[in-house]
Every structure is written in C-alpha cells, then in structure tokens.
Amino acid sequence: MTVAVDDLAPGVWGQRREYDDHDEIVLARSLPSEARTLAHELGHVVFRHPGTAADDASLAADDDLIAYMLRGEEPTDVETTPDDTLELQEWEAEAFAARLLQRLGQLDRRQSLRPLLRYDEALG
C-alpha cells in the first residue's frame, strides 16, 4: 500500500485507488485532518470496498449520511440501491476511522507498543 498527496476534485479529500498488485490512498492537499482522512480511506481497504472514481465520490450526501457524520446516528435500513450501497460503504469507513483514531488516542506510548504493532500487522 502506498500513500500519496495530490490534487483531487473539489470536495474530495481522499481516494482509494485499487490496482492489481497494490492499493494506493491519495490524500488531497491542505486537508483539515490528514489522520482522519487516512483512517477513513483505510476503512475502505479493511472492509474491501471497491475503489470509487473521484467524480462518484463527490456526489451530494443524503440526510442519513449527513446525520451520521454530524451526530453519529446510524443509517436507516431500507431497500438497497447502488446509492445506498455507496452510503453504507462511506458510513462503514467513517465508523472505522472514528474507532481507529479513538483506539490510537488511548495508547499510552510510555507503556508497551505491542498493541500498536499487532494492529499494524493486522492491517498488513
């Protein structure tokens, strides 16, 4: 896996690019939180979401996704459409990012780094 910084479409902060032999995470320049965006994109990798074209990633979010991002509410379960699948993938990636950053923030670096090393192993 590689991480790069590049110019992305307006409104796109990060993008996972899937290649045959590796994954690449591209972060937009001048992000408000590089760690948050990187953790979000890692969530897509962990959940094995297919890479999404930048144009598709900049579609307007619906009410459920906005509610989750602002208040942590889970999306409602109704019929699944391609837009619903994309919304669920974004919700999963965002939930993963929140939990990962929370866990990393709880690590006491004066103690053992073993949990962090095991987490790194799990992510490959």
C-alpha positions in Angstrom: 0.0 0.0 0.0 1.2 3.5 -0.8 0.0 6.9 0.4 0.4 9.9 -1.8 -0.7 13.6 -1.8 -2.2 15.0 -5.0 -4.8 17.5 -6.3 -8.2 15.9 -6.2 -11.6 17.1 -7.5 -13.3 19.8 -5.4 -15.0 18.2 -2.3 -12.9 15.0 -2.5 -10.5 14.8 0.5 -9.2 11.3 -0.1 -9.5 8.4 -2.5 -8.6 4.8 -2.5 -7.2 3.5 -5.8 -7.2 -0.2 -6.3 -4.6 -1.8 -8.5 -3.9 -5.4 -9.3 -0.8 -5.6 -7.2 -1.4 -2.9 -4.5 -3.7 -0.3 -3.1 -3.0 3.4 -3.1 -4.5 6.1 -0.9 -4.4 9.6 -2.3 -5.0 12.5 0.1 -5.9 16.0 -1.1 -3.6 18.8 -0.4 -4.3 21.1 2.6 -6.6 18.7 4.5 -8.2 19.8 7.8 -7.2 16.4 9.2 -4.8 14.1 7.3 -5.1 11.5 10.0 -8.9 11.4 9.8 -8.9 11.1 6.1 -6.2 8.5 6.0 -8.1 6.4 8.7 -11.3 6.8 6.6 -9.6 5.5 3.4 -8.0 2.7 5.4 -11.6 1.7 6.4 -12.4 1.2 2.8 -9.4 -1.1 2.4 -10.2 -3.1 5.6 -13.9 -3.6 4.5 -12.7 -4.4 1.0 -14.9 -1.8 -0.6 -14.2 -1.4 -4.4 -12.3 1.8 -5.3 -14.6 4.7 -6.3 -14.0 7.2 -9.1 -13.4 10.7 -7.8 -16.4 12.0 -9.7 -18.7 9.5 -7.9 -17.1 10.3 -4.5 -18.2 13.9 -4.8 -21.9 13.2 -5.1 -24.1 15.0 -2.6 -24.6 13.1 0.7 -28.1 12.3 1.7 -29.8 13.0 5.0 -28.8 9.8 6.8 -25.1 10.1 5.9 -25.1 13.8 7.0 -26.8 12.8 10.3 -24.2 10.1 11.0 -21.3 12.4 10.2 -22.6 15.2 12.5 -24.1 13.2 15.3 -23.0 9.6 14.9 -26.5 8.3 14.0 -26.6 5.0 12.1 -28.2 5.0 8.6 -31.7 3.6 8.3 -32.2 0.2 6.7 -34.5 0.2 3.7 -34.2 -1.2 0.2 -30.6 -1.3 -1.1 -29.8 0.7 -4.2 -26.4 1.5 -5.6 -26.6 4.9 -3.8 -27.5 3.1 -0.6 -24.5 0.7 -1.0 -22.2 3.7 -1.5 -23.7 5.4 1.5 -23.2 2.3 3.6 -19.6 2.0 2.5 -19.0 5.6 3.4 -20.6 5.0 6.8 -18.5 1.9 7.5 -15.3 3.7 6.5 -16.2 6.7 8.7 -17.1 4.4 11.7 -13.8 2.6 11.3 -11.9 5.9 11.2 -13.6 7.1 14.4 -12.9 3.9 16.2 -9.3 3.6 15.0 -8.4 7.2 16.0 -10.1 6.6 19.3 -8.1 3.5 20.0 -4.8 5.1 18.9 -5.5 8.0 21.1 -5.9 5.6 24.1 -2.5 4.1 23.6 -0.1 5.1 26.3 3.2 5.3 24.5 5.2 5.1 27.8 3.9 1.5 28.0 4.2 -1.3 25.5 3.8 -0.6 21.8 2.7 -4.2 21.4 -1.0 -3.3 20.7 0.0 -0.8 18.0 2.4 -3.3 16.4 -0.3 -6.0 16.4 -2.7 -3.6 14.8 -0.1 -2.7 12.2 0.3 -6.5 11.5 -3.5 -6.9 11.1 -3.7 -4.2 8.5 -0.8 -5.7 6.6 
